[in-house]
Amino acid sequence: MPDQPQPPVAEILRRAGYDLPAGTLADLGHAHALLQTMLARLAPPAPEAEPATVFRPEAPR
Amino acid sequence: MMPMSIAEAASAFRARSLSPVELAKECLARIARLDTQLHAFVAVTEERALADARAAEARIGRGEARGPLDGIPFAHKDIVGTAGIATTSCSRVMQGQVPARDAHAAARLAEAGTVLLGKLTTHEFALGGPSFDLPWPPARNPWDTARFTGGSSSGSAAAIAAGLVLAATGSDTLGSIRSPAHFCGITGLKPTYGLVGRSGVFPLAQSLDHVGPMARSAEDCALLLEAMAGADPEDPASAGRDAAGVAGTLGGGVKGLRIGVVRHFHERDNRASPGVLANLEAALNVFRGLGAEVRDVTLPPLADWHAVGATIMLAEAHAIHAPWLRTRFAQYGALFRERVVLGAAIGSEAYLNAQRRRRALCAAMEQAFRDHDVLVSVAQPSEAPEIGAVSRWGVLELGSLTSPFNVTGGPALSLPTGFGAGGLPTGMQIGGPAFADALVLCAAHAFQQATDWHRRQPPMAAG
């Protein structure tokens, strides 16, 4: 997922069940860009910071 | 007679120099005179107010007053459910909804004897920002009616500042009590998460939502918190604790109190105006003069706190509204619907990363509280902007100075520190660790005993 380009907000909202007018979608395109910048600050914590909660399929069992 | 604090009114009632009916009538007259300009009320419940006031007056006359709130003119933000009275959240989606019973906090305040004057304007569904396409015009700032009140508890702050009521409920998800308190020059407390029950209050984002008191002073907020706090069996986040005795601890002073100033929040991360900054420095000098230890403290960048808070808020708000947004999109105001629909673009991965980052931020705040008793910053970076100039997407652009205490759930209060270059109020935020509500109120009360900013009133409210 991180390697794939983000789909435009119109497609995301269509998949979520919204059929919005073009004018609304144009405004939301700008907002979506701001949202992406904000979400970029929320990288997941390093596994060692959450040893009990992180799924590590590579770990030996 | 107005403006008057709760403590002053209760004292006058006891001395029989003022009656609850007289005070209720005075408030109703002020609403009739001023609210055509302010739009603080969406409904005035005059008959209910006079009935409540007469009942309080009879109790006080019999020597059976229920406490300091008995006979106090009050109003609720219109997301707070009130039995038999329409509760609209200022949205067409909820227009005409009449709850069968009071919200938990409203019931507790009614039991304490408050006199219900009506319901107060909120930004639609408590998401801050003025809308001009709803049946309810946005509330106006009593200091300058061309200016924004802050929000979303907009009517609550405007009504208190203008002396239309003595106190009101507010709600706070990323700052909706503290932002309007700053802009309107009043005092507002976001209590510790879970201390005040939320059942019957329309949610915006359940893991960030708080209900709290707004009034002229910290002392009044303490009296209100005592009544509002308590176990709420229908709120899964209820802490099951009360706030008994908080008002009695207000006189403890701040000598030796360790105050941490999160200077980078308002000097670098979201830089405040010179007037706001100067007033904060003056306030810190007041604390120093009262014997507090004031020093700087560093927390993670404000943008991190805000990203966590805004992501969680948008995702949770969208989850609440999605069924209606998909079928009744046009009934919502444009500002609300276009912001909240964006929550559909926040996937589970981003939401969970926000909650995980939230834990790390809470740990950082806990670390800061090992060396400090309370933390201080400005509450908002500027004086009230013009109401038509409020940024539509500010929730995504700017680091909210109030959001850190929604992320942690700790108590935080905004109180007036003076006036800026534009002649409008400025405020300071005092925050504490979870369940240190009494300490936060005590610090604010000490400041207000040494200053009179909280007693100032807008010119339109005089006379």
Chai-1 contact restraints between the chains, C-beta under 6 A:
chainA,res_idxA,chainB,res_idxB,connection_type,confidence,min_distance_angstrom,max_distance_angstrom,comment,restraint_id
A,V9,B,A345,contact,1.0,0.0,6.0,A-B,restraint_1
A,I12,B,A345,contact,1.0,0.0,6.0,A-B,restraint_2
A,L13,B,A344,contact,1.0,0.0,6.0,A-B,restraint_3
A,A16,B,A344,contact,1.0,0.0,6.0,A-B,restraint_4
A,G17,B,R326,contact,1.0,0.0,6.0,A-B,restraint_5
A,A31,B,L342,contact,1.0,0.0,6.0,A-B,restraint_6
A,A31,B,W393,contact,1.0,0.0,6.0,A-B,restraint_7
A,H32,B,A345,contact,1.0,0.0,6.0,A-B,restraint_8
A,L34,B,W393,contact,1.0,0.0,6.0,A-B,restraint_9
A,L34,B,L396,contact,1.0,0.0,6.0,A-B,restraint_10
A,L34,B,E397,contact,1.0,0.0,6.0,A-B,restraint_11
A,L35,B,L396,contact,1.0,0.0,6.0,A-B,restraint_12
A,M38,B,A307,contact,1.0,0.0,6.0,A-B,restraint_13
A,M38,B,L396,contact,1.0,0.0,6.0,A-B,restraint_14
A,L39,B,A350,contact,1.0,0.0,6.0,A-B,restraint_15
A,R41,B,D304,contact,1.0,0.0,6.0,A-B,restraint_16
A,R41,B,A307,contact,1.0,0.0,6.0,A-B,restraint_17
A,L42,B,A307,contact,1.0,0.0,6.0,A-B,restraint_18
A,L42,B,N353,contact,1.0,0.0,6.0,A-B,restraint_19
A,L42,B,A354,contact,1.0,0.0,6.0,A-B,restraint_20
A,L42,B,R357,contact,1.0,0.0,6.0,A-B,restraint_21
A,P44,B,N353,contact,1.0,0.0,6.0,A-B,restraint_22
A,P45,B,R356,contact,1.0,0.0,6.0,A-B,restraint_23
